[in-house]
Amino acid sequence: MALKADRCLLIARFQPLHYGHLVALRDAFSRFDEVIVVIGMASQSHTPENPFTAGERILMVRETVKWDNMPLDKVITVTLPTIEVSRVAVHYVKLYSPPFTSVVTLNPIVERIFKEEGYAIMRPPEYNREVYRGSYIRKLMAEGSPKWRELVPKPVADIVDSVDGESRVSMLYRDRIPGYHWE
């Protein structure tokens, strides 16, 4: 007997989780019984674009959900290894997650590949994307600016501090290790 739930999928890298992600999570909970949070590019860490590990990002999601009083028992966290974005990626997502009815995204490529596979697409409210963007937050960290702390929920700042994440990001941007992508 298959369990039926009104479940959506929300995919992001969460590098780091910020208030834009929190707005999307809140919106997903307002529309669905359960939310599958997919940690994208989970096999990458310690790079300028992906400085945090999958485990650190899972903690960011869990602690933020609890901090914001969302129902943690209605969150399913899935990690997705780094794969090429194509319609084949939908197959991998389906292998790594429970069944879902809709995909919550603002990413036009993710939207297209899931739409082509027949999934309903839900767009969360946009929340000042010029500021609430991982690349901008990482840039502030690399520069040593404390302003990044205003852009992430307190549990995320605590997790970043616990892993010396600001120093990690700063080193990754400063040393410009060959072979890494730069924003």
C-alpha positions as CSV (number, residue, x, y, z in Angstrom):
1,M,0.0,0.0,0.0
2,A,1.5,3.3,-1.1
3,L,1.4,6.3,1.3
4,K,-0.2,9.3,-0.2
5,A,0.8,12.8,0.8
6,D,0.7,16.2,-0.7
7,R,4.4,16.6,-0.9
8,C,6.6,19.1,-2.7
9,L,10.3,19.2,-3.6
10,L,12.4,22.2,-2.9
11,I,15.9,22.1,-4.4
12,A,18.8,24.4,-3.4
13,R,22.4,24.3,-2.6
14,F,22.0,26.3,0.6
15,Q,25.6,27.8,0.4
16,P,24.6,29.1,3.0
17,L,20.9,28.9,3.8
18,H,19.6,32.5,3.9
19,Y,16.3,34.4,4.5
20,G,15.3,34.0,0.8
21,H,15.4,30.2,1.4
22,L,13.4,30.7,4.6
23,V,10.7,32.5,2.7
24,A,10.6,29.7,0.2
25,L,10.3,27.1,3.0
26,R,7.5,29.0,4.7
27,D,5.7,29.3,1.4
28,A,6.1,25.6,0.7
29,F,4.7,24.7,4.1
30,S,1.7,27.0,3.5
31,R,0.8,25.0,0.4
32,F,1.9,21.4,1.1
33,D,1.6,18.8,3.9
34,E,5.3,17.8,3.6
35,V,8.4,19.4,2.1
36,I,11.3,17.4,0.6
37,V,14.3,19.6,0.9
38,V,17.0,18.6,-1.6
39,I,20.5,19.6,-0.8
40,G,21.9,20.0,-4.3
41,M,25.6,19.4,-5.2
42,A,26.0,17.5,-2.0
43,S,29.2,15.9,-3.1
44,Q,31.0,19.2,-3.3
45,S,32.4,21.2,-0.4
46,H,35.4,23.4,0.3
47,T,35.2,25.2,-3.0
48,P,34.4,28.9,-3.5
49,E,30.9,28.1,-4.9
50,N,30.2,25.3,-2.4
51,P,32.2,25.9,0.7
52,F,29.9,24.0,3.2
53,T,29.6,20.3,3.4
54,A,26.3,18.4,2.9
55,G,26.2,17.7,6.6
56,E,26.6,21.3,7.5
57,R,23.9,22.3,5.1
58,I,21.5,19.6,6.5
59,L,22.1,21.1,9.9
60,M,21.4,24.6,8.6
61,V,18.0,23.4,7.2
62,R,17.0,21.4,10.4
63,E,18.1,24.1,12.9
64,T,16.4,26.9,10.8
65,V,13.2,24.9,10.5
66,K,13.1,24.3,14.3
67,W,14.1,28.0,15.1
68,D,11.3,29.2,12.8
69,N,8.8,26.9,14.5
70,M,8.0,25.0,11.3
71,P,7.1,21.3,11.7
72,L,10.4,19.4,11.5
73,D,8.5,16.1,11.3
74,K,7.1,17.4,8.0
75,V,10.5,17.9,6.4
76,I,12.3,15.2,4.5
77,T,15.9,16.0,3.8
78,V,17.6,14.5,0.8
79,T,21.1,14.9,-0.5
80,L,21.7,14.9,-4.2
81,P,25.2,14.3,-5.5
82,T,26.7,16.7,-8.0
83,I,25.2,15.8,-11.4
84,E,24.9,17.5,-14.7
85,V,21.6,19.4,-14.9
86,S,19.5,17.8,-17.6
87,R,16.3,15.8,-17.8
88,V,18.2,12.8,-16.6
89,A,18.7,14.7,-13.3
90,V,14.9,14.3,-12.7
91,H,15.4,10.6,-12.7
92,Y,18.1,10.8,-10.0
93,V,16.0,13.1,-7.9
94,K,13.2,10.5,-8.0
95,L,15.6,7.8,-7.0
96,Y,16.8,9.8,-4.0
97,S,13.5,11.1,-2.7
98,P,10.0,9.9,-1.8
99,P,7.3,10.6,-4.3
100,F,6.3,14.3,-4.7
101,T,3.6,16.1,-6.7
102,S,5.2,19.5,-7.2
103,V,8.5,21.3,-7.4
104,V,9.1,24.7,-5.7
105,T,11.8,26.6,-7.5
106,L,12.9,30.0,-9.0
107,N,15.6,28.4,-11.0
108,P,14.5,28.5,-14.7
109,I,16.5,25.4,-15.6
110,V,15.2,23.3,-12.7
111,E,11.7,24.5,-13.6
112,R,12.0,23.5,-17.2
113,I,13.4,20.0,-16.7
114,F,10.8,19.1,-14.1
115,K,8.0,20.7,-16.1
116,E,9.1,18.6,-19.2
117,E,8.7,15.5,-17.0
118,G,5.1,16.5,-16.0
119,Y,5.6,18.0,-12.6
120,A,3.6,21.0,-11.4
121,I,5.9,24.0,-10.7
122,M,5.3,26.4,-7.8
123,R,7.2,29.6,-7.7
124,P,7.9,30.9,-4.1
125,P,7.7,34.6,-3.5
126,E,10.9,36.4,-4.6
127,Y,12.6,38.0,-1.6
128,N,15.1,40.7,-2.5
129,R,17.2,38.3,-4.6
130,E,20.0,40.9,-5.1
131,V,20.8,40.7,-1.4
132,Y,19.5,37.2,-0.4
133,R,21.9,35.3,-2.7
134,G,24.5,32.8,-1.6
135,S,27.2,34.3,-3.9
136,Y,26.7,37.8,-2.3
137,I,26.7,36.3,1.2
138,R,29.9,34.4,0.5
139,K,31.5,37.5,-0.9
140,L,30.7,39.4,2.3
141,M,32.2,36.5,4.3
142,A,35.4,36.5,2.2
143,E,35.7,40.2,2.7
144,G,35.4,39.8,6.5
145,S,32.2,41.9,6.6
146,P,29.8,41.1,9.4
147,K,26.9,42.1,7.3
148,W,26.5,38.5,6.1
149,R,25.1,37.7,9.5
150,E,22.0,39.9,8.9
151,L,21.2,37.9,5.8
152,V,21.0,34.4,7.4
153,P,18.9,33.1,10.3
154,K,20.7,32.9,13.6
155,P,21.1,29.1,13.6
156,V,22.9,29.4,10.2
157,A,25.3,32.0,11.6
158,D,25.9,29.7,14.6
159,I,26.7,26.7,12.4
160,V,29.0,28.8,10.2
161,D,30.8,30.0,13.3
162,S,31.0,26.4,14.7
163,V,32.9,25.2,11.6
164,D,35.0,28.4,11.2
165,G,33.1,28.9,8.0
166,E,33.9,32.6,7.5
167,S,37.6,31.8,7.6
168,R,37.1,28.8,5.3
169,V,35.3,31.0,2.7
170,S,37.9,33.7,3.1
171,M,40.7,31.2,2.4
172,L,38.9,29.8,-0.6
173,Y,38.4,33.2,-2.2
174,R,41.9,34.5,-1.3
175,D,43.9,31.5,-2.4
176,R,42.2,31.1,-5.8
177,I,43.0,27.5,-6.1
178,P,43.3,26.5,-9.8
179,G,40.4,24.5,-11.3
180,Y,37.6,26.1,-9.2
181,H,34.8,28.2,-10.7
182,W,34.7,31.9,-9.7
183,E,31.7,34.1,-9.5
